[in-house]
């Protein structure tokens, strides 16, 4: 009887704690992922958010992949060759089938590329594929892609170019494919209960590495604290997108640990050089000298958020380890503000949204107040914030704090062009020399030449100060400690690169 009671007691404890009891091994059959929001569509050509990425990048195959250093790697295409600066030929695998059993051919690749690059289709990814002006099918396994001018990001973009089945897409209404997608990836679509769960199942006949879990459930849980609580309770295995303050409160245990990596996102302060009084370079320089970037990181952020010396992260092509942003100098900043005089006394708005850590906003506000500037934080919902910061330059806020990512492009063009080039709606700078450098870097596939051009752009940014790099934004998650997985700077979950520890 005593041994029976001891066994019963042990069983109850194991059940409550959700640890070590054999029954808990059921979680090995299903990986439960709590995401910050739900995908709007699972059509990979109509979606462009991380919550969509993490599902459809596993349902579909991409033309190329990326190595750990960001360089192109084979995927659907086994080989590729540049025929000229504006033309690349891809040779495809011959053993790939869609989840309905039909073979994937060059016709599907061509259809997908034409769909993405067609302005009438209206893909949010259009800017990445707009340079493509011709796609030719040379055989069932060879496709040739051409651009009007040299496009140095072409191969990088192919690592995010999901191939859809032409025979399915053309046979169903546009919205239907996004609700019941058919791909060729390591996982196949099973069901989507809107607002509750999206379930995908392992494709056991996949041509490449098998997925680590028979099924994966993606559940939208907007509240960060709730995502973490679900992990502690054992109802989830993965809690996406932790804020720095919540991550700092988590103590590793048998049910939870945090993991993170510096992503390709850049936290920066935008200074609108097109609006008075910030059109005065002295005031922009004073603001830059007032911002203690290292202090913000050390006091408020996490160990995964290093300060940046330039508007690129080490994961971007064009990053220059020799670049150094001027150190803060409060006294010099105060002198510059006094030089500007009465114009510097106006109220400066610092626009932000709830998506950002408001402690960072308050720190920036305090640092600028310390040099004599009157800064007011203006908090709006994120949709309003995005509309404002992407409006015509003179109508953009005087100051705003943002986080920029080029959607995993891994290239300076995806950061520098939209934030600095006169033609971009995101830019609040009008400088012909900067435009010329960016045009030249975009117009060649000569990588050493591009590195030199971006080195000059870095110098122009330090001189003109249309923005101040603050920190590399980390991608932090909480996970079941048994999950074998290394976070990627692209922030994408490739499920066939993940598994339970033995």
ABEGO torsion letter per residue (X at the ends): XAAAAAAAAAAAAAAAAGBGBAAAAAAAABBBBBBABBBABABAAABABAAAAAAAAAABBBABBBBAAGBBBBBABABBBBABAABBBBBBBAABBBAAGBBBBAAAAAAAAAAAABAAAGBAAAAAAAABABBBBABAABBBBBBABBBAAAAAAAAABBBBBAAAAAABBAAAAAABBBBABABBBABBBBGABBBBBBBAABABBBBABABBBBBBBABAAAAAAAAAAGABABBBGBBAAAAAABBBBAABBBBBBBBABBBBBBBBAABOAAABAAAAAAAAAABBAAAAAAAABBAABBBBABABBAABBGBBAABBBBBBBAAAAAAAAAAAEAAAABBBBBBBBAABBAAAAAAAAAAAAAAGBBBBBBBBBAAAAAAAAABBAAABBABBBBBBBAGGAGBAAAAAAAAABAABAABABBBAAAAAAAAAAAABABAAAAAAAAAAAAAAAAAAGABBBABBBBBBBBBBAABBBBBBAAGBBBAAABBBBX
